[in-house]
């Protein structure tokens, strides 16, 4: 039999047609969802008391909205539609400004009393978590019920910056004046037997959840910090002695302290690949780049008279630095480690963050 003359037969069933059509629709919807996402850079102006929304492609300010009298940090909700700004006042104020990022307008603010001096702020599991420096505590706000549904004291001086892990089972804070880092862990408590066995038929405590705190000594003035992308280490830089402390988060202990001479250190951030660490200094206006593996300095970039907030592009290509004393946000090319531009977001820029609208 001559097989060279046999032509292939293609069979297309209704089920195959339906599967192909479904695949095409799925791909089209995925493409639509990706293209529908819009990312904005959020930047606070301490002097003007405003929040600027910046197009990260054109680097143009597209909106400015009023906030409270001493804005320090900003975070967006997970859907990118709402921003929350801590109004600090050196630990004396009690306000979080709320902004509608779609309508680009201010909403009624949150009175945080009895939690004074809100500063570090983040959004996790649908809720706003913040440090209350004046109350030596961490608190959580539910934007659905408009209530504070959890709080915990740290007993530390100047509980300042905050990081909440995915799933919100652990919280990290720096406590600037105490020179410590707090690790707060959501823990299942298994009660032991009552003393003496307890009376017959008496109350028997049941297992319950509680938060346990581990306090790790670092250096006084440790403020800015970040967690490595793999979640294994916490790095924090101290303004007073210029050291960088490295904490093993699994062992909950200090494993290294680098004499980095980053005096006046204000903020610290990992690059998304975890290979480098950026440290800003309010004292000398430098951005110091460190190699996270060798733990050595790569480059020192002078970007002005005072470097504060740090925000890294998700793709690791750029960093944005709030230069408070120079009234601009500096743009750094992380490949060449050079300053490539400046953004005017208002006087005294500081806190920066992303808002991704879906």
DRENDO-1510 file (C-alpha; in Angstrom, 1 decimal, always signed):
<recs>
REC; n; res; u; v; w
REC; 1; UNK; +0.0; +0.0; +0.0 .
REC; 2; UNK; +1.4; +3.4; -1.0 .
REC; 3; UNK; +0.9; +5.6; +2.1 .
REC; 4; UNK; +2.3; +8.7; +0.4 .
REC; 5; UNK; -1.1; +9.2; -1.3 .
REC; 6; UNK; -3.0; +9.0; +2.0 .
REC; 7; UNK; -4.2; +12.5; +3.0 .
REC; 8; UNK; -4.7; +13.3; +6.7 .
REC; 9; UNK; -8.3; +13.6; +8.0 .
REC; 10; UNK; -9.1; +16.4; +10.4 .
REC; 11; UNK; -12.0; +15.9; +12.7 .
REC; 12; UNK; -13.6; +18.9; +14.5 .
REC; 13; UNK; -16.3; +18.2; +17.0 .
REC; 14; UNK; -18.7; +20.6; +18.6 .
REC; 15; UNK; -17.0; +20.0; +21.9 .
REC; 16; UNK; -13.6; +20.9; +20.4 .
REC; 17; UNK; -15.1; +24.1; +18.9 .
REC; 18; UNK; -16.6; +25.0; +22.3 .
REC; 19; UNK; -13.2; +24.4; +24.0 .
REC; 20; UNK; -11.3; +26.5; +21.5 .
REC; 21; UNK; -13.9; +29.3; +21.7 .
REC; 22; UNK; -13.7; +29.2; +25.6 .
REC; 23; UNK; -9.9; +29.4; +25.4 .
REC; 24; UNK; -10.1; +32.5; +23.1 .
REC; 25; UNK; -12.6; +34.2; +25.4 .
REC; 26; UNK; -10.5; +33.5; +28.5 .
REC; 27; UNK; -7.4; +34.9; +26.8 .
REC; 28; UNK; -9.3; +38.0; +25.7 .
REC; 29; UNK; -10.6; +38.6; +29.2 .
REC; 30; UNK; -7.2; +38.1; +30.8 .
REC; 31; UNK; -5.7; +40.6; +28.3 .
REC; 32; UNK; -8.6; +43.0; +29.1 .
REC; 33; UNK; -8.0; +42.7; +32.8 .
REC; 34; UNK; -4.2; +43.3; +32.4 .
REC; 35; UNK; -4.8; +46.4; +30.3 .
REC; 36; UNK; -7.5; +47.6; +32.7 .
REC; 37; UNK; -5.0; +47.9; +35.6 .
REC; 38; UNK; -3.7; +51.4; +36.1 .
REC; 39; UNK; -0.8; +52.1; +38.4 .
REC; 40; UNK; -0.1; +55.4; +40.1 .
REC; 41; UNK; +2.7; +56.7; +42.3 .
REC; 42; UNK; +1.4; +58.3; +45.4 .
REC; 43; UNK; +3.5; +61.0; +47.0 .
REC; 44; UNK; +2.9; +63.1; +50.1 .
REC; 45; UNK; +3.9; +66.8; +50.5 .
REC; 46; UNK; +4.5; +67.7; +54.2 .
REC; 47; UNK; +4.6; +71.4; +53.4 .
REC; 48; UNK; +1.6; +71.7; +51.2 .
REC; 49; UNK; -0.5; +69.1; +53.1 .
REC; 50; UNK; -1.4; +67.3; +49.9 .
REC; 51; UNK; -1.3; +63.8; +48.2 .
REC; 52; UNK; -0.1; +63.8; +44.6 .
REC; 53; UNK; -1.1; +61.1; +42.1 .
REC; 54; UNK; +1.7; +60.7; +39.5 .
REC; 55; UNK; +1.6; +58.8; +36.2 .
REC; 56; UNK; +4.7; +56.6; +36.5 .
REC; 57; UNK; +5.2; +56.6; +32.7 .
REC; 58; UNK; +5.1; +60.3; +32.0 .
REC; 59; UNK; +6.1; +61.3; +35.6 .
REC; 60; UNK; +3.5; +64.0; +35.5 .
REC; 61; UNK; +1.2; +64.8; +38.4 .
REC; 62; UNK; -2.4; +64.2; +37.4 .
REC; 63; UNK; -4.1; +65.1; +40.7 .
REC; 64; UNK; -3.5; +66.7; +44.1 .
REC; 65; UNK; -5.8; +66.2; +47.0 .
REC; 66; UNK; -5.8; +67.8; +50.5 .
REC; 67; UNK; -4.8; +65.8; +53.6 .
REC; 68; UNK; -4.2; +66.6; +57.3 .
REC; 69; UNK; -1.7; +68.9; +58.8 .
REC; 70; UNK; +1.3; +66.6; +59.2 .
REC; 71; UNK; +1.2; +63.8; +56.6 .
REC; 72; UNK; +3.9; +61.2; +56.9 .
REC; 73; UNK; +3.0; +57.8; +55.3 .
REC; 74; UNK; +0.5; +56.6; +52.7 .
REC; 75; UNK; -1.0; +53.3; +51.6 .
REC; 76; UNK; -3.7; +52.3; +49.1 .
REC; 77; UNK; -6.4; +49.7; +49.5 .
REC; 78; UNK; -5.9; +46.5; +47.6 .
REC; 79; UNK; -8.2; +47.6; +44.8 .
REC; 80; UNK; -6.3; +51.0; +44.5 .
REC; 81; UNK; -9.5; +53.0; +44.9 .
REC; 82; UNK; -8.8; +54.5; +48.4 .
REC; 83; UNK; -5.7; +56.0; +50.0 .
REC; 84; UNK; -5.1; +56.3; +53.7 .
REC; 85; UNK; -2.6; +58.9; +55.1 .
REC; 86; UNK; -1.2; +58.9; +58.6 .
REC; 87; UNK; -1.3; +62.4; +60.2 .
REC; 88; UNK; +1.5; +62.1; +62.7 .
REC; 89; UNK; +2.3; +65.3; +64.7 .
REC; 90; UNK; +5.3; +63.8; +66.4 .
REC; 91; UNK; +3.0; +61.3; +68.3 .
REC; 92; UNK; +0.4; +63.9; +69.3 .
REC; 93; UNK; -2.2; +63.9; +66.6 .
REC; 94; UNK; -5.0; +61.3; +66.0 .
REC; 95; UNK; -6.0; +61.4; +62.4 .
REC; 96; UNK; -5.9; +59.3; +59.2 .
REC; 97; UNK; -6.8; +61.1; +56.1 .
REC; 98; UNK; -8.9; +59.2; +53.6 .
REC; 99; UNK; -9.0; +59.9; +49.8 .
REC; 100; UNK; -11.0; +58.6; +46.9 .
REC; 101; UNK; -8.4; +57.9; +44.2 .
REC; 102; UNK; -11.1; +57.5; +41.5 .
REC; 103; UNK; -13.0; +60.7; +42.1 .
REC; 104; UNK; -9.7; +62.3; +43.2 .
REC; 105; UNK; -11.2; +63.9; +46.3 .
REC; 106; UNK; -10.8; +63.9; +50.1 .
REC; 107; UNK; -13.3; +61.8; +52.1 .
REC; 108; UNK; -14.1; +62.2; +55.8 .
REC; 109; UNK; -11.0; +61.4; +57.9 .
REC; 110; UNK; -10.7; +58.8; +60.6 .
REC; 111; UNK; -10.3; +59.9; +64.2 .
REC; 112; UNK; -7.9; +57.4; +65.7 .
REC; 113; UNK; -8.3; +58.3; +69.4 .
REC; 114; UNK; -7.3; +56.7; +71.7 .
REC; 115; UNK; -4.5; +55.8; +69.3 .
REC; 116; UNK; -2.2; +58.8; +69.1 .
REC; 117; UNK; +0.5; +59.6; +66.6 .
REC; 118; UNK; -0.4; +57.3; +63.7 .
REC; 119; UNK; +2.7; +56.9; +61.5 .
REC; 120; UNK; +3.6; +53.6; +59.8 .
REC; 121; UNK; +0.6; +52.4; +57.8 .
REC; 122; UNK; -0.2; +49.4; +55.6 .
REC; 123; UNK; -3.2; +47.6; +54.1 .
REC; 124; UNK; -3.6; +43.8; +54.5 .
REC; 125; UNK; -6.5; +41.4; +54.5 .
REC; 126; UNK; -9.0; +44.2; +53.8 .
REC; 127; UNK; -8.0; +46.3; +56.8 .
REC; 128; UNK; -5.8; +49.3; +57.7 .
REC; 129; UNK; -2.9; +48.5; +60.1 .
REC; 130; UNK; -0.9; +51.3; +61.7 .
REC; 131; UNK; +1.5; +52.2; +64.4 .
REC; 132; UNK; +0.3; +54.6; +67.1 .
REC; 133; UNK; +3.6; +56.0; +68.3 .
REC; 134; UNK; +2.1; +58.2; +71.0 .
REC; 135; UNK; +0.2; +55.2; +72.5 .
REC; 136; UNK; +3.1; +52.7; +72.1 .
REC; 137; UNK; +0.9; +50.4; +70.2 .
REC; 138; UNK; -0.3; +48.9; +66.9 .
REC; 139; UNK; -3.9; +49.1; +65.8 .
REC; 140; UNK; -6.2; +47.8; +63.1 .
REC; 141; UNK; -9.1; +49.6; +61.4 .
REC; 142; UNK; -11.9; +48.0; +59.5 .
REC; 143; UNK; -13.1; +50.3; +56.7 .
REC; 144; UNK; -16.3; +48.3; +56.2 .
REC; 145; UNK; -17.5; +48.5; +59.8 .
REC; 146; UNK; -15.7; +51.8; +60.5 .
REC; 147; UNK; -14.3; +50.4; +63.7 .
REC; 148; UNK; -11.0; +49.6; +65.4 .
REC; 149; UNK; -11.3; +45.9; +65.8 .
REC; 150; UNK; -7.9; +45.0; +67.3 .
REC; 151; UNK; -4.9; +46.7; +69.0 .
REC; 152; UNK; -1.8; +45.6; +70.9 .
REC; 153; UNK; +0.7; +47.6; +73.0 .
REC; 154; UNK; +4.4; +47.1; +72.4 .
REC; 155; UNK; +5.6; +48.8; +75.5 .
REC; 156; UNK; +8.4; +50.3; +73.3 .
REC; 157; UNK; +9.3; +54.0; +72.7 .
REC; 158; UNK; +8.5; +55.4; +69.3 .
REC; 159; UNK; +6.8; +52.4; +67.6 .
REC; 160; UNK; +7.2; +53.9; +64.2 .
REC; 161; UNK; +7.2; +51.8; +61.0 .
REC; 162; UNK; +5.1; +48.6; +60.3 .
REC; 163; UNK; +5.1; +45.6; +58.1 .
REC; 164; UNK; +2.3; +43.0; +58.0 .
REC; 165; UNK; +3.0; +39.6; +56.5 .
REC; 166; UNK; +0.7; +38.0; +53.9 .
REC; 167; UNK; -2.2; +36.5; +55.8 .
REC; 168; UNK; -1.7; +39.0; +58.6 .
REC; 169; UNK; -0.3; +36.4; +61.1 .
REC; 170; UNK; +2.9; +38.4; +61.9 .
REC; 171; UNK; +3.6; +42.1; +62.3 .
REC; 172; UNK; +7.0; +43.7; +62.5 .
REC; 173; UNK; +7.7; +47.2; +63.9 .
REC; 174; UNK; +10.7; +49.4; +64.5 .
REC; 175; UNK; +10.8; +51.1; +67.9 .
REC; 176; UNK; +13.1; +54.1; +67.2 .
REC; 177; UNK; +14.0; +55.4; +70.7 .
REC; 178; UNK; +14.1; +52.0; +72.3 .
REC; 179; UNK; +16.4; +50.7; +69.6 .
REC; 180; UNK; +14.4; +47.6; +69.1 .
REC; 181; UNK; +12.4; +45.6; +66.6 .
REC; 182; UNK; +9.1; +44.0; +67.7 .
REC; 183; UNK; +7.8; +40.7; +66.2 .
REC; 184; UNK; +4.1; +40.2; +66.9 .
REC; 185; UNK; +2.9; +36.7; +66.2 .
REC; 186; UNK; -0.7; +35.5; +66.1 .
REC; 187; UNK; -0.5; +32.3; +68.2 .
REC; 188; UNK; -2.9; +29.6; +69.2 .
REC; 189; UNK; -2.7; +29.3; +73.0 .
REC; 190; UNK; -3.2; +25.9; +74.5 .
REC; 191; UNK; -4.3; +26.4; +78.2 .
REC; 192; UNK; -2.7; +24.2; +80.8 .
REC; 193; UNK; -4.6; +22.5; +83.6 .
REC; 194; UNK; -6.0; +24.8; +86.4 .
REC; 195; UNK; -3.9; +25.1; +89.5 .
REC; 196; UNK; -4.5; +22.1; +91.8 .
REC; 197; UNK; -6.6; +20.6; +89.1 .
REC; 198; UNK; -9.5; +23.0; +89.8 .
REC; 199; UNK; -12.9; +22.2; +91.3 .
REC; 200; UNK; -14.9; +19.3; +89.9 .
REC; 201; UNK; -17.1; +20.6; +87.1 .
REC; 202; UNK; -15.4; +24.0; +87.2 .
REC; 203; UNK; -14.6; +26.2; +84.1 .
REC; 204; UNK; -12.1; +24.6; +81.7 .
REC; 205; UNK; -10.3; +27.2; +79.6 .
REC; 206; UNK; -10.4; +26.5; +75.8 .
REC; 207; UNK; -7.7; +27.0; +73.3 .
REC; 208; UNK; -7.8; +30.6; +72.0 .
REC; 209; UNK; -5.8; +32.9; +69.8 .
REC; 210; UNK; -3.6; +35.6; +71.2 .
REC; 211; UNK; -0.6; +37.7; +70.0 .
REC; 212; UNK; +2.9; +37.2; +71.4 .
REC; 213; UNK; +5.7; +39.7; +71.2 .
REC; 214; UNK; +9.4; +39.1; +70.7 .
REC; 215; UNK; +11.6; +42.2; +71.2 .
REC; 216; UNK; +15.0; +42.2; +69.5 .
REC; 217; UNK; +17.7; +44.8; +70.4 .
REC; 218; UNK; +19.3; +46.5; +67.5 .
REC; 219; UNK; +20.5; +50.2; +67.7 .
REC; 220; UNK; +18.9; +53.3; +68.8 .
REC; 221; UNK; +17.6; +55.3; +65.9 .
REC; 222; UNK; +16.6; +52.2; +63.9 .
REC; 223; UNK; +13.6; +53.4; +61.9 .
REC; 224; UNK; +13.4; +52.5; +58.2 .
REC; 225; UNK; +13.3; +48.7; +57.6 .
REC; 226; UNK; +12.2; +46.1; +55.0 .
REC; 227; UNK; +11.7; +42.4; +54.8 .
REC; 228; UNK; +13.6; +40.5; +52.1 .
REC; 229; UNK; +11.4; +39.2; +49.2 .
REC; 230; UNK; +11.8; +35.6; +50.4 .
REC; 231; UNK; +10.5; +36.6; +53.9 .
REC; 232; UNK; +13.6; +35.3; +55.7 .
REC; 233; UNK; +15.4; +38.4; +56.8 .
REC; 234; UNK; +14.6; +41.9; +58.2 .
REC; 235; UNK; +17.1; +44.7; +57.6 .
REC; 236; UNK; +16.9; +48.0; +59.5 .
REC; 237; UNK; +19.3; +51.0; +59.4 .
REC; 238; UNK; +20.1; +53.1; +62.5 .
REC; 239; UNK; +20.3; +56.9; +62.1 .
REC; 240; UNK; +22.4; +57.3; +65.3 .
REC; 241; UNK; +25.3; +55.0; +64.8 .
REC; 242; UNK; +24.9; +54.3; +61.1 .
REC; 243; UNK; +24.7; +50.5; +61.4 .
REC; 244; UNK; +22.5; +48.0; +59.5 .
REC; 245; UNK; +21.0; +45.3; +61.7 .
REC; 246; UNK; +20.0; +42.0; +60.1 .
REC; 247; UNK; +17.4; +39.7; +61.8 .
REC; 248; UNK; +16.7; +36.1; +61.0 .
REC; 249; UNK; +12.9; +36.1; +61.1 .
REC; 250; UNK; +12.5; +32.4; +61.6 .
REC; 251; UNK; +15.0; +32.2; +64.5 .
REC; 252; UNK; +13.8; +35.7; +65.7 .
REC; 253; UNK; +17.3; +36.8; +66.5 .
REC; 254; UNK; +20.0; +39.3; +65.3 .
REC; 255; UNK; +22.4; +37.6; +63.0 .
REC; 256; UNK; +24.6; +40.5; +61.8 .
REC; 257; UNK; +25.3; +44.1; +62.4 .
REC; 258; UNK; +27.1; +46.0; +59.6 .
REC; 259; UNK; +29.1; +49.1; +60.3 .
REC; 260; UNK; +27.7; +50.8; +57.2 .
REC; 261; UNK; +28.2; +54.4; +58.4 .
REC; 262; UNK; +24.7; +55.3; +57.0 .
REC; 263; UNK; +24.4; +58.1; +59.5 .
REC; 264; UNK; +21.0; +59.8; +59.4 .
REC; 265; UNK; +19.4; +56.7; +57.8 .
REC; 266; UNK; +15.7; +57.3; +57.3 .
REC; 267; UNK; +14.3; +54.5; +55.0 .
REC; 268; UNK; +15.5; +51.1; +53.7 .
REC; 269; UNK; +14.1; +49.0; +50.9 .
REC; 270; UNK; +15.0; +45.8; +49.1 .
REC; 271; UNK; +14.9; +45.6; +45.3 .
REC; 272; UNK; +12.2; +43.1; +44.1 .
REC; 273; UNK; +14.9; +40.5; +43.2 .
REC; 274; UNK; +16.3; +40.7; +46.8 .
REC; 275; UNK; +19.8; +41.3; +45.5 .
REC; 276; UNK; +20.2; +44.9; +46.6 .
REC; 277; UNK; +19.2; +47.1; +49.5 .
REC; 278; UNK; +18.6; +50.9; +49.3 .
REC; 279; UNK; +19.2; +53.2; +52.3 .
REC; 280; UNK; +18.3; +56.9; +52.3 .
REC; 281; UNK; +19.8; +59.5; +54.6 .
REC; 282; UNK; +18.1; +62.7; +55.8 .
REC; 283; UNK; +21.4; +63.9; +57.2 .
REC; 284; UNK; +23.5; +64.0; +54.0 .
REC; 285; UNK; +21.1; +63.4; +51.2 .
REC; 286; UNK; +22.7; +60.2; +50.1 .
REC; 287; UNK; +21.1; +57.0; +48.7 .
REC; 288; UNK; +23.4; +54.1; +49.7 .
REC; 289; UNK; +23.2; +50.9; +47.6 .
REC; 290; UNK; +24.2; +47.7; +49.3 .
REC; 291; UNK; +24.7; +44.2; +48.0 .
REC; 292; UNK; +22.4; +41.9; +50.0 .
REC; 293; UNK; +24.5; +38.8; +49.5 .
REC; 294; UNK; +28.0; +40.1; +50.2 .
REC; 295; UNK; +26.6; +42.8; +52.6 .
REC; 296; UNK; +28.9; +45.4; +51.1 .
REC; 297; UNK; +28.4; +48.9; +49.7 .
REC; 298; UNK; +27.9; +49.0; +45.9 .
REC; 299; UNK; +27.6; +52.8; +45.5 .
REC; 300; UNK; +26.7; +56.0; +47.2 .
REC; 301; UNK; +24.5; +58.4; +45.2 .
REC; 302; UNK; +24.1; +61.9; +46.4 .
REC; 303; UNK; +20.5; +63.0; +45.4 .
REC; 304; UNK; +20.1; +66.2; +47.4 .
REC; 305; UNK; +20.2; +67.7; +50.9 .
REC; 306; UNK; +17.9; +65.1; +52.5 .
REC; 307; UNK; +16.7; +61.7; +51.3 .
REC; 308; UNK; +13.6; +60.2; +52.9 .
REC; 309; UNK; +10.9; +57.9; +51.5 .
REC; 310; UNK; +11.9; +55.1; +49.1 .
REC; 311; UNK; +9.6; +53.4; +46.5 .
REC; 312; UNK; +11.0; +50.8; +44.1 .
REC; 313; UNK; +9.3; +50.0; +40.7 .
REC; 314; UNK; +7.8; +46.5; +40.8 .
REC; 315; UNK; +10.1; +45.5; +37.8 .
REC; 316; UNK; +13.2; +46.7; +39.7 .
REC; 317; UNK; +14.1; +49.3; +37.0 .
REC; 318; UNK; +13.7; +52.5; +39.0 .
REC; 319; UNK; +13.6; +53.9; +42.5 .
REC; 320; UNK; +11.8; +57.0; +43.6 .
REC; 321; UNK; +13.2; +58.9; +46.6 .
REC; 322; UNK; +11.4; +61.7; +48.5 .
REC; 323; UNK; +14.0; +64.5; +48.9 .
REC; 324; UNK; +12.4; +66.4; +51.7 .
REC; 325; UNK; +14.9; +69.3; +51.8 .
REC; 326; UNK; +15.0; +69.7; +48.1 .
REC; 327; UNK; +11.2; +69.7; +47.4 .
REC; 328; UNK; +11.3; +67.0; +44.7 .
REC; 329; UNK; +11.1; +63.2; +44.2 .
REC; 330; UNK; +14.3; +61.9; +42.6 .
REC; 331; UNK; +14.1; +59.2; +40.0 .
REC; 332; UNK; +17.0; +56.7; +40.1 .
REC; 333; UNK; +17.8; +54.2; +37.3 .
REC; 334; UNK; +18.7; +51.1; +39.2 .
REC; 335; UNK; +20.6; +49.6; +36.3 .
REC; 336; UNK; +23.1; +52.5; +35.9 .
REC; 337; UNK; +22.6; +53.8; +39.5 .
REC; 338; UNK; +22.3; +57.4; +38.3 .
REC; 339; UNK; +19.7; +60.1; +38.9 .
REC; 340; UNK; +17.6; +60.4; +35.7 .
REC; 341; UNK; +15.0; +63.0; +36.7 .
REC; 342; UNK; +13.0; +64.9; +39.3 .
REC; 343; UNK; +9.2; +65.1; +40.1 .
REC; 344; UNK; +7.6; +68.2; +41.7 .
REC; 345; UNK; +5.0; +66.8; +44.0 .
REC; 346; UNK; +5.0; +69.7; +46.4 .
REC; 347; UNK; +7.1; +71.0; +49.2 .
REC; 348; UNK; +8.8; +68.6; +51.6 .
REC; 349; UNK; +8.0; +65.2; +49.9 .
REC; 350; UNK; +8.2; +62.2; +52.1 .
REC; 351; UNK; +6.0; +59.1; +52.1 .
REC; 352; UNK; +5.6; +57.3; +48.8 .
REC; 353; UNK; +3.6; +54.2; +47.7 .
REC; 354; UNK; +1.8; +52.6; +44.8 .
REC; 355; UNK; -1.9; +52.4; +44.0 .
REC; 356; UNK; -2.9; +49.8; +41.5 .
REC; 357; UNK; -6.5; +50.3; +40.3 .
REC; 358; UNK; -8.2; +47.1; +39.1 .
</recs>
